[in-house]
Amino acid sequence: SRRTGLGIVMSLMAALPFSGVAAQQPTQPTEATLPWRPSWPGTEMAVVSGDPFGARSFVFRFRMPDGYWICPHTHPVDASIRVISGALLVGMGSQLDTSAARALAPGGEIALQAGMTHYEGTRGRTVIEIRGVGPWGIAFVDPRHEPSAAGGLRCTPGAAATQAPAPAKADTVARGVAGRMPVAVIIAGSGPTDRNGNSVMRIRPNSYAQLAWRLAERGIATLRYDKRGMPGTQGTFDINQMTLEDFAADARAAAESLARDSRVSRVVLIGHSEGASLRTLNASMWPGPTPGSCSSRT
């Protein structure tokens, strides 16, 4: 019968020696085994899983020295930050106030919503782990406080939210390059998009800044700038009277200023969407040698 057959099977199973394999526990990464890479000056980053700059989940660790402060900034996506070692000091708001920062010990964790303005510091050599769904990015309240910016201001207590002087721009310097270096001018697409690839309509992929960081890792410096009409720019002009030729002239001026710099070996124009059209327009409007270029249309 069915019951008898089931009893025979159960008896046979009981008689067989156990040969199962215990489930393997996931191996926790250690500082020694992670692929650490230089990030901002004095800091290092190691990807644990996923791709922070792709549209999928990620986990990465960030290592900072004692007394390191990251000025007020936001991220384009929600993230969870956990302290691995040392102590992380976290404060909210657009002005750095060390006395208001909350200290998180190892194991401590904080959840940050996209667009939440905050700042961080360290007490002792500190490692943190950041989890989220990309693309990851960072936008400083004052772009001059970006640690990789050439001539950037040091983040110190009392650093307030201010606008960068016109023309608003950000330079990302290539790492590990001795002597002259190539520089790419990143030309933004249409719409209210700033030099980092973020929109005033609360769409903040930080795409141009991410591109700049990736190029810097490969020995290529970059220059990004806010086009006319963006909050970071100054001057008197009527945005309704602006033409593509005017925007193309701004991109050309940036390239020509770099070409006159003795530290620069070559200038390349990178245009995204409308920026690709401006790059092409540059070649047709001005005779003579034209900087190298590449484009991306979406």
KAJOMO-V900123 format. One record per backbone hydrogen bond with DSSP energy under -0.5 kcal/mol. CO is the residue of the C=O (numbers start at 0). NH is the residue of the N-H. E is the energy in kcal/mol with one decimal. If there is no record, write none. Layout:
# KAJOMO-V900123
co=(CO:CO)
nh=(NH:NH)
e=(E:E)
This chain:
# KAJOMO-V900123
co=(0:1:2:3:4:5:6:7:8:9:10:11:29:29:33:36:39:39:42:43:44:45:48:50:51:53:55:56:57:58:58:59:60:61:62:63:64:67:68:69:71:72:73:74:77:78:79:80:81:81:82:84:86:87:87:88:89:90:94:95:96:97:101:102:103:104:107:109:111:112:116:117:118:119:120:121:122:125:126:126:127:128:129:130:131:138:140:141:142:143:145:147:148:153:155:158:159:167:169:170:170:171:175:180:180:181:182:183:183:184:184:185:185:186:190:191:193:195:195:196:197:198:201:202:205:206:207:208:209:210:211:212:213:214:214:215:215:218:220:221:222:223:226:229:234:236:237:238:242:243:244:245:246:247:248:249:250:251:252:253:254:255:257:260:262:265:266:267:267:268:268:269:270:271:272:272:273:274:275:276:277:278:279:280:281:284:291:293:295)
nh=(4:5:6:7:8:9:10:11:12:13:14:15:32:33:35:44:38:42:38:62:36:60:58:53:135:55:133:50:131:47:48:129:45:127:43:125:67:121:70:119:140:117:138:114:132:111:130:109:83:128:106:126:122:89:103:120:101:118:96:157:99:100:89:104:87:107:82:80:78:115:92:72:90:69:88:66:86:63:83:84:61:81:59:79:57:73:142:144:145:152:148:172:151:155:158:95:161:225:223:149:172:221:177:264:265:220:267:185:222:186:269:187:224:271:192:199:196:207:208:204:193:201:203:198:209:210:211:212:213:214:215:216:217:217:219:174:218:220:183:171:185:169:229:232:236:238:240:241:246:247:248:249:250:251:252:253:254:255:256:257:258:259:260:263:180:182:291:184:269:270:293:186:295:274:275:276:277:278:279:280:281:282:283:284:285:286:268:270:272)
e=(-2.7:-2.2:-2.0:-2.2:-2.1:-2.4:-2.2:-2.5:-2.3:-2.1:-1.7:-1.4:-0.7:-1.3:-1.8:-2.8:-0.7:-2.7:-2.1:-3.0:-2.3:-3.2:-2.4:-2.0:-4.1:-1.5:-2.7:-0.8:-1.7:-2.5:-2.0:-3.2:-2.4:-2.3:-1.9:-2.3:-1.1:-1.0:-0.6:-1.5:-2.1:-2.2:-2.1:-2.6:-0.6:-3.2:-2.5:-2.3:-0.5:-3.2:-3.0:-1.8:-2.0:-0.5:-2.8:-2.2:-3.6:-2.3:-0.5:-2.6:-1.3:-0.9:-2.8:-0.5:-2.0:-2.8:-2.7:-2.9:-2.6:-2.0:-2.1:-2.4:-2.3:-3.3:-2.9:-0.8:-0.6:-3.0:-2.7:-1.7:-2.3:-2.8:-2.1:-2.5:-2.6:-2.0:-0.6:-2.6:-1.7:-1.8:-2.3:-1.1:-1.8:-0.8:-1.8:-1.9:-0.6:-2.8:-2.4:-0.8:-0.6:-2.2:-0.5:-2.0:-0.6:-2.1:-2.4:-0.6:-2.4:-0.6:-3.2:-0.6:-0.6:-2.0:-2.4:-1.6:-1.7:-0.9:-1.4:-0.6:-3.0:-1.0:-0.7:-3.5:-2.2:-2.2:-2.2:-2.2:-2.3:-2.5:-2.3:-1.7:-0.7:-0.9:-2.5:-1.7:-1.6:-0.5:-2.5:-1.9:-2.3:-2.5:-1.8:-1.9:-0.6:-0.7:-1.9:-1.0:-1.7:-2.5:-2.1:-1.6:-1.7:-2.3:-2.4:-1.9:-2.1:-2.8:-2.1:-1.6:-2.2:-1.2:-1.6:-1.7:-2.2:-2.9:-1.2:-3.1:-0.5:-0.5:-2.1:-3.4:-2.0:-2.7:-1.4:-1.0:-2.0:-1.9:-1.9:-2.6:-2.0:-1.2:-1.2:-2.0:-1.7:-0.5:-3.2:-1.9:-3.9)
